[in-house]
Every structure is written in C-alpha cells, then in structure tokens.
Amino acid sequence: MTQSPILTVTLNPALDVSTGADHVEPDVKLRCDAPVTDPGGGGINVSRAIAVMDGESTAFVALGGTTGRH
C-alpha cells in the first residue's frame, strides 16, 4: 500500500532559538553553546517529525515580515 501525500500548512511560522550546555549543575553558572535558529511552527514541526519517521511530506508556509526575511 502506498502512503497518500501529506501536506502540512503553517500560517503563523516561527523561528525557534535553542542552545545547549555540556552539563548542568546546581549553583554553577551555565556556559551555553552558540544559539541555533531553526524554522518552527505547527506544520513545520509536524513535517519534521514525519521525516524523522522516514515519511515524506510537503510543508506549505506563509512567509513575510522579519520571520520571512530570516
């Protein structure tokens, strides 16, 4: 059986900013890695999860303004 095409729609995309730390200890200042910016928002995150499960999807995203320029 063939998988039907999956289309995800994100009308309000976001830029997700994250960072990491080698280890976390109480009462010790954290030294974080450089921030990483990734596209985010409901449909984008769903398409990313589908890809992790070896599926295929097309993400339709409405871009504009500062987020669209980035």
N, C-alpha and C positions, 0 to 999 in steps of 0.2 A: 504494500500500500504506500502511495506517495503522500508526503506531507503537503497540505494545502499551503499556499503562500501566506505569510504573516506580514501585516503592515501595522507598525506602531505609529501613533500620532502624538507629538508633543507640541502643544500650542503655547506653553509657557516654559521654554528651556531655561536651564540654569548652568552656572559654572560652579562645579564642586571643587573646593580647595581642600587639600589634605596634606598631611605631613607625617613623619614617623620619628620614632626615637629608638635608639639601640636598646635601652632598658629604662624601666620606670621604678623609682624608689621613693618611698615617702620622705618628705622633708629635704629632698635634694632637688636642686634646680635642673629642669629638663633641658637637654641640648637636642633640638629637633633638626631633622634634615631639611633641605630646601623645600618650600611648598611646591606642590604639584597641582595643576589645574586640569580638570577633565570635564568634558561635556556631561550634563546631567539633566534630570527631569524625568517624569514618569515613563514615557515611551522610550526614551533613550536608554534608561536603566533596564527596561524590560528587554529591549533588543540586545543589550549587553549580556543579560542573563541567558537569553536564548542561544547566543553564540557560545557561552561557556558550556552549555549542554549539547554542543555540536549541531545546533539547529541553524536555520537561516531566516533572516527577516530583513525587511526594509524599514528604516526609520525615516518618517516624514516629520520635518522640524520647521516651524515658523521662526525665522531669524530676523532680527532687526536691532537697532539701537546699539548700546555698548556691548551687550552679550553677543550680538550677531557680528560685530566688528572683531571681537576677540576670537 
